[in-house]
Amino acid sequence: MELSVVVPTLNGREELAGCLDALAEQVPDAETIVVNGPSADGTTGMVRDRDDVDVLVEIADRSVTVARNAGLDRATGDVVALVSHTLSVEDGWGEAVRAGVEEYAAVTGPTHERLAAGMTTESKESRAIAGREVTYFNAGNVAFRREALDALDGFDEYLRIGSSRDVAHRLAEREYAVGWDSGMCVRREFEADGGIRERDWHWKYRSLAYRMVKNYGVRPTVVRRLVSHAGSDAIEALKGVARGNTAPSQWFSTGRDVLGGTGTGGKDGLLARYRGGENPNGRSVRADRAVAVYDWR
């Protein structure tokens, strides 16, 4: 079994260095491919100075979805893992990957995060949608059999966010099983600063509507899920207005973003479903992702 590890990165030089150090220690025989977005922090020089990276792919696009496909373009292993540059693999990760793909088309595991209050982790997430049992995976810690990725044509580059969720739906459609192994663990250590990350509501719902309609069509299950998500977020936003944390005008603006994103994503998902198949924006549709490639194999 030949293992390739793809690490997408963008302006994360210090975190990437820790990620690569852990990979070199835990899976020294793996093919390591770094896909660097248009970073401005010296990432390129740092990677070129290392002797444990096999391929460095430079891309101009800031999309992590494009970065994943660019890495898959260069990977040669019959098993391909995706690891976020913000994470470090822990002891036993390589063994868990190899054991997992013997049984499943894809395998994922938890992320340990060290917070001020202690250590937190994740658990397996699955749900039934329109008769399919969909198992989601950690996009920063997942390994696939190569034939499954090739059958799916990689990730859908229409999606700025949510492309890993889309892959989970398409794996379920093809009856590819996704496994969970607690031994396939990665670690993120940081100090919480209490900041609030601005959410792109338009793209959240554009992505959700697109992948639901593309994968399942327009059916009551899809409508219920969209309405359920929007209703839940609307209630939470209203609570913010009641507490004085959010202005009423901002709440209405968010509502417009949700409705606009849902409408656009639903329309594009319908066109994709009936014109382009399950992945009309996959790996095979373009060959110009890389602007430079450094291959030391």
Phi, psi and omega in degrees: 000121178259126184253128171250137178242121180257127181239099174285144180210154176205113178051048179223048188304310185293316178295321179299319179301317178295320178299314182291324177300315181293320178296318180297328180281317187273324182226066184297340181268001181281151172279121184251124183237120176258129176248113187255119173290186182288068181288150180236027185239017179083017181300316183303311180297319179299315182293319182293336179277351181271157177248011181247012176248129183273322182219135171243121179249123177261129178235158180266344183275139179274359183284128177293332178296315177297320180298319179298314180295323178296323176292319178297327178301329185259344183289140181245353183288156174277354169232131181237123178253147173246126180231129178291145179293346181273358187240154176237129180289147182256175180305133178089359182299312182299318179296320179294322177299310184295321178291321184294315183285350171291332184252328186238157175288333177213149179220143181222174182203183188275163172246126173269129177238128180267113180252172179300328183272357180136203184256135176239160181213185183235171177225170181297140180237116178224154174202156179266127179227119178051042177085358178256141173266107184259124175251118180278159181228159177284110185295342178264007181200078183211148176230142182235148162292139185299323183296330178291315178297320179294321179295326180276350186060039175070213185262151181276112186281359169297328189272114172288324176229156175083010182290333177289324175297321178299318178298321179300319178296320182286328172298317180296321180299322180271005179062034170274126182276141176250122181262161178234127180228115181296342177282345178272068191254142174238164186230139171232125179241128179201165175256121179294131181257000178079003181286161180247124179277128179293131182262136177272092185294323180301311183284334176300311184278332174297316178295313181299312182294319181300308186288329178291313181290319180300318186272336186232351183079184178269106182216163182305323180300318181294314180299317180299318181293318179296315180294321180297314178298313182295319179297317180297315180292324179296319179295317178297321179293322177296325176298322177295322177296316181297326179279353181084009180276340183228135178283145178305323180296325178292323178298317179293322178296319177298319178300320177296320178297319180296312181295317180295317179295318179297316180295314180294314180296320179296317179297313182293325177295321179294318178296319179296320183295320187259354179242321189245000181082198188284340181213072184287351181236041185272194184301323191283350187276350180209156180229019186244027182292318186276134172261341175201144180226128174248110186245112182255015181287000000 
